[in-house]
């Protein structure tokens, strides 16, 4: 009975260590992903701003030319 508890504790410790190692890898990959693709967010913001300006320009032109 004592051996069962000891082996169960050992398995839980090992599983916990493996889980924490996987979460560290996930955090590292998420951080590197964010760093590598930071320029994409800047580009998307710029495209959105240009699209909004053009849309407003279309509305203004529509009102002026009517």
PyMOL commands that place a pseudoatom at each C-alpha (Angstrom):
pseudoatom trace, name=CA, resn=UNK, resi=1, chain=A, elem=C, hetatm=0, pos=[0.000, 0.000, 0.000]
pseudoatom trace, name=CA, resn=UNK, resi=2, chain=A, elem=C, hetatm=0, pos=[2.854, 2.386, 0.797]
pseudoatom trace, name=CA, resn=UNK, resi=3, chain=A, elem=C, hetatm=0, pos=[4.521, 1.593, -2.516]
pseudoatom trace, name=CA, resn=UNK, resi=4, chain=A, elem=C, hetatm=0, pos=[1.318, 2.420, -4.410]
pseudoatom trace, name=CA, resn=UNK, resi=5, chain=A, elem=C, hetatm=0, pos=[1.116, 5.836, -2.795]
pseudoatom trace, name=CA, resn=UNK, resi=6, chain=A, elem=C, hetatm=0, pos=[4.788, 6.529, -3.435]
pseudoatom trace, name=CA, resn=UNK, resi=7, chain=A, elem=C, hetatm=0, pos=[4.531, 5.508, -7.080]
pseudoatom trace, name=CA, resn=UNK, resi=8, chain=A, elem=C, hetatm=0, pos=[1.348, 7.558, -7.499]
pseudoatom trace, name=CA, resn=UNK, resi=9, chain=A, elem=C, hetatm=0, pos=[3.078, 10.607, -5.988]
pseudoatom trace, name=CA, resn=UNK, resi=10, chain=A, elem=C, hetatm=0, pos=[6.064, 10.105, -8.268]
pseudoatom trace, name=CA, resn=UNK, resi=11, chain=A, elem=C, hetatm=0, pos=[3.817, 9.928, -11.327]
pseudoatom trace, name=CA, resn=UNK, resi=12, chain=A, elem=C, hetatm=0, pos=[1.954, 13.071, -10.271]
pseudoatom trace, name=CA, resn=UNK, resi=13, chain=A, elem=C, hetatm=0, pos=[5.247, 14.934, -9.741]
pseudoatom trace, name=CA, resn=UNK, resi=14, chain=A, elem=C, hetatm=0, pos=[6.496, 13.852, -13.139]
pseudoatom trace, name=CA, resn=UNK, resi=15, chain=A, elem=C, hetatm=0, pos=[3.228, 14.808, -14.828]
pseudoatom trace, name=CA, resn=UNK, resi=16, chain=A, elem=C, hetatm=0, pos=[3.229, 18.204, -13.116]
pseudoatom trace, name=CA, resn=UNK, resi=17, chain=A, elem=C, hetatm=0, pos=[6.811, 18.826, -14.205]
pseudoatom trace, name=CA, resn=UNK, resi=18, chain=A, elem=C, hetatm=0, pos=[5.947, 17.894, -17.789]
pseudoatom trace, name=CA, resn=UNK, resi=19, chain=A, elem=C, hetatm=0, pos=[2.874, 20.155, -17.777]
pseudoatom trace, name=CA, resn=UNK, resi=20, chain=A, elem=C, hetatm=0, pos=[4.833, 23.141, -16.507]
pseudoatom trace, name=CA, resn=UNK, resi=21, chain=A, elem=C, hetatm=0, pos=[7.480, 22.562, -19.162]
pseudoatom trace, name=CA, resn=UNK, resi=22, chain=A, elem=C, hetatm=0, pos=[4.833, 22.541, -21.888]
pseudoatom trace, name=CA, resn=UNK, resi=23, chain=A, elem=C, hetatm=0, pos=[3.274, 25.776, -20.647]
pseudoatom trace, name=CA, resn=UNK, resi=24, chain=A, elem=C, hetatm=0, pos=[6.710, 27.445, -20.686]
pseudoatom trace, name=CA, resn=UNK, resi=25, chain=A, elem=C, hetatm=0, pos=[7.163, 26.364, -24.299]
pseudoatom trace, name=CA, resn=UNK, resi=26, chain=A, elem=C, hetatm=0, pos=[3.725, 27.723, -25.178]
pseudoatom trace, name=CA, resn=UNK, resi=27, chain=A, elem=C, hetatm=0, pos=[4.539, 31.061, -23.541]
pseudoatom trace, name=CA, resn=UNK, resi=28, chain=A, elem=C, hetatm=0, pos=[7.847, 31.244, -25.387]
pseudoatom trace, name=CA, resn=UNK, resi=29, chain=A, elem=C, hetatm=0, pos=[6.246, 30.428, -28.731]
pseudoatom trace, name=CA, resn=UNK, resi=30, chain=A, elem=C, hetatm=0, pos=[3.470, 32.989, -28.149]
pseudoatom trace, name=CA, resn=UNK, resi=31, chain=A, elem=C, hetatm=0, pos=[6.024, 35.648, -27.277]
pseudoatom trace, name=CA, resn=UNK, resi=32, chain=A, elem=C, hetatm=0, pos=[8.137, 34.901, -30.331]
pseudoatom trace, name=CA, resn=UNK, resi=33, chain=A, elem=C, hetatm=0, pos=[5.003, 34.846, -32.510]
pseudoatom trace, name=CA, resn=UNK, resi=34, chain=A, elem=C, hetatm=0, pos=[4.001, 38.287, -31.240]
pseudoatom trace, name=CA, resn=UNK, resi=35, chain=A, elem=C, hetatm=0, pos=[7.489, 39.659, -31.827]
pseudoatom trace, name=CA, resn=UNK, resi=36, chain=A, elem=C, hetatm=0, pos=[7.786, 38.202, -35.313]
pseudoatom trace, name=CA, resn=UNK, resi=37, chain=A, elem=C, hetatm=0, pos=[4.412, 39.441, -36.530]
pseudoatom trace, name=CA, resn=UNK, resi=38, chain=A, elem=C, hetatm=0, pos=[4.212, 42.826, -34.789]
pseudoatom trace, name=CA, resn=UNK, resi=39, chain=A, elem=C, hetatm=0, pos=[4.616, 44.532, -38.170]
pseudoatom trace, name=CA, resn=UNK, resi=40, chain=A, elem=C, hetatm=0, pos=[1.438, 42.843, -39.398]
pseudoatom trace, name=CA, resn=UNK, resi=41, chain=A, elem=C, hetatm=0, pos=[-0.659, 44.648, -36.786]
pseudoatom trace, name=CA, resn=UNK, resi=42, chain=A, elem=C, hetatm=0, pos=[0.902, 47.964, -37.780]
pseudoatom trace, name=CA, resn=UNK, resi=43, chain=A, elem=C, hetatm=0, pos=[0.153, 47.271, -41.431]
pseudoatom trace, name=CA, resn=UNK, resi=44, chain=A, elem=C, hetatm=0, pos=[-3.425, 46.225, -40.661]
pseudoatom trace, name=CA, resn=UNK, resi=45, chain=A, elem=C, hetatm=0, pos=[-3.998, 49.424, -38.687]
pseudoatom trace, name=CA, resn=UNK, resi=46, chain=A, elem=C, hetatm=0, pos=[-2.624, 51.476, -41.583]
pseudoatom trace, name=CA, resn=UNK, resi=47, chain=A, elem=C, hetatm=0, pos=[-4.864, 49.685, -44.089]
pseudoatom trace, name=CA, resn=UNK, resi=48, chain=A, elem=C, hetatm=0, pos=[-7.894, 50.185, -41.834]
pseudoatom trace, name=CA, resn=UNK, resi=49, chain=A, elem=C, hetatm=0, pos=[-7.159, 53.906, -41.486]
pseudoatom trace, name=CA, resn=UNK, resi=50, chain=A, elem=C, hetatm=0, pos=[-6.761, 54.304, -45.252]
pseudoatom trace, name=CA, resn=UNK, resi=51, chain=A, elem=C, hetatm=0, pos=[-10.010, 52.406, -45.881]
pseudoatom trace, name=CA, resn=UNK, resi=52, chain=A, elem=C, hetatm=0, pos=[-11.877, 54.595, -43.376]
pseudoatom trace, name=CA, resn=UNK, resi=53, chain=A, elem=C, hetatm=0, pos=[-10.511, 57.791, -44.958]
pseudoatom trace, name=CA, resn=UNK, resi=54, chain=A, elem=C, hetatm=0, pos=[-11.493, 56.622, -48.441]
pseudoatom trace, name=CA, resn=UNK, resi=55, chain=A, elem=C, hetatm=0, pos=[-14.972, 55.668, -47.229]
pseudoatom trace, name=CA, resn=UNK, resi=56, chain=A, elem=C, hetatm=0, pos=[-15.458, 59.108, -45.679]
pseudoatom trace, name=CA, resn=UNK, resi=57, chain=A, elem=C, hetatm=0, pos=[-14.162, 60.690, -48.882]
pseudoatom trace, name=CA, resn=UNK, resi=58, chain=A, elem=C, hetatm=0, pos=[-16.738, 58.743, -50.898]
pseudoatom trace, name=CA, resn=UNK, resi=59, chain=A, elem=C, hetatm=0, pos=[-19.546, 59.916, -48.628]
pseudoatom trace, name=CA, resn=UNK, resi=60, chain=A, elem=C, hetatm=0, pos=[-18.389, 63.535, -48.839]
pseudoatom trace, name=CA, resn=UNK, resi=61, chain=A, elem=C, hetatm=0, pos=[-18.095, 63.351, -52.634]
pseudoatom trace, name=CA, resn=UNK, resi=62, chain=A, elem=C, hetatm=0, pos=[-21.569, 61.812, -52.851]
pseudoatom trace, name=CA, resn=UNK, resi=63, chain=A, elem=C, hetatm=0, pos=[-23.044, 64.670, -50.807]
pseudoatom trace, name=CA, resn=UNK, resi=64, chain=A, elem=C, hetatm=0, pos=[-21.184, 67.341, -52.786]
pseudoatom trace, name=CA, resn=UNK, resi=65, chain=A, elem=C, hetatm=0, pos=[-21.999, 65.975, -56.228]
pseudoatom trace, name=CA, resn=UNK, resi=66, chain=A, elem=C, hetatm=0, pos=[-25.719, 65.437, -55.640]
for i in range(1, 66): cmd.bond("trace and resi %d" % i, "trace and resi %d" % (i + 1))
show_as sticks, trace
zoom trace
